Amino acid sequence: MASLRVPTPIVDRMIPSGINEIQFFKLFKHRYIMLLINDLTRQDETLSEKIMGAAQRVLSSGYFVLGSEVESFELLFARYCGVEHCVSTGNGTDALELAMRALDLPTQSGIALVANAGFYSSIAALGADLQPVYVDVDDDSLLMDLEALARVPAASIKVVVATHLFGRMLDMDRLTKLCQQRGWFLIEDCAQSHGAKGADGRMAGSYGDLAAFSFYPTKNLGAAGDGGAVVTASTPLAQRLKSLRQYGWGKKYEVLNAGGRNSRLDALQAAILVEKLPYLDQWNQQRRDIARRYSEQITNPLVRLPQVSGDDYVAHLFVVRVHQRDALAQHLRQHLIATDVHYPIPDHRQPVCSAEFSGIHLPVTEAAAQTVLTLPCFPTLSDSEVNRVAQIINDWNGQ
């Protein structure tokens, strides 16, 4: 069973005398199952024939790494994003790091990052021998504060990572102009924003010099395992990326570029993504509709709701803010509703690097880390489930 088991204390209160836990779940499993943050089984059930057909196609081909399935997906995804090239990778973090390495920057060059996005971009930056320069976030959107970025001395950084967090795009028109003025490279982190569109109608991933995507199963476009990609309009950058993802080869067994690795997309994952890509816009609209209903129905004054906007928002996660976060999470858990925290520890406070960045203070980032709480949000979430979550939150009194 893909859904979470009911927490033991709740089970103990629910199970009638005379039957054990296994018997209870056999009898009542449809009634007492935790509502998950993202129930992948529901979405994949609707595409099971297509996914199984894709798997059989790959298995019958005998070609499992790179090859025609990967090339087909790369072509389709590049077209979807409105760019010339897509270079797939083994996962989204590798996509970020290889995008950074493709720029061939001097060691320890400064790279502007936010610190509220789970440390993934920091892992990539450190892996690429770059020096993170953390920028605080805007209090409303929780995206990079572009006014704070503008105050960063131009010479102290070489590249900016624009993280479109929780499915919301940054103001890319404003950011691209700033980067052009300062001579900074721009990398988009689109791991949570597949299919989002800017005010000018361009797709997330089409603004930066490079843009990194993750296809981890929970993403708006998710595979059946790990996967990632970098998209770019630059042919030289695409050629360098293709080398870096495969040992740095120029040709087979000839290592041409330093910093290469083995980070290739499996043909199976590519074939599954090909089948799922045509549904992405529909799924994104369903996510927006769920976020809109939450915003209309959650009226508890103790809970701060996120901004819900237009096509620049694809509701990858629905993240509220509440000062009594643990109490609300427990309240929801008691009613069989799962929650999560994205993300509890800012990058500059992570134990691995807290000493190095001990002098940094990012007040909005640090405050948000103490209050963010993620509610269930996925395309197949039903209206009744949304209503239930909202009602249970509205019934909460802060205790």
Sequence and secondary structure as in RCSB ss.txt:
>XXXX:A:sequence
MASLRVPTPIVDRMIPSGINEIQFFKLFKHRYIMLLINDLTRQDETLSEKIMGAAQRVLSSGYFVLGSEVESFEL
LFARYCGVEHCVSTGNGTDALELAMRALDLPTQSGIALVANAGFYSSIAALGADLQPVYVDVDDDSLLMDLEALA
RVPAASIKVVVATHLFGRMLDMDRLTKLCQQRGWFLIEDCAQSHGAKGADGRMAGSYGDLAAFSFYPTKNLGAAG
DGGAVVTASTPLAQRLKSLRQYGWGKKYEVLNAGGRNSRLDALQAAILVEKLPYLDQWNQQRRDIARRYSEQITN
PLVRLPQVSGDDYVAHLFVVRVHQRDALAQHLRQHLIATDVHYPIPDHRQPVCSAEFSGIHLPVTEAAAQTVLTL
PCFPTLSDSEVNRVAQIINDWNGQ
>XXXX:A:secstr
  S    HHHHHHHS TTS HHHHHHHHTTTS  B S  HHHHHHHTHHHHHHHHHHHHHHT  BSHHHHHHHHH
HHHHHHTSSEEEEESSHHHHHHHHHHHT   TT EEEE SSSTTHHHHHHHHTT EEEE  B TTT SB HHHHH
TS GGG SEEEEE GGGB   HHHHHHHHHHHT EEEEE TT TT B TTS BTTSSSSEEEEE  TTSSS  SS
  EEEEES HHHHHHHHHHTBTTEEETTEE STT  B   BHHHHHHHHHHGGGHHHHHHHHHHHHHHHHHH   
TTSB     STTB  S EEEE TTHHHHHHHHHHTTB  B S SS GGGSTTTTTTTTT   HHHHHHHTTEEEE
   TT  HHHHHHHHHHHHH    
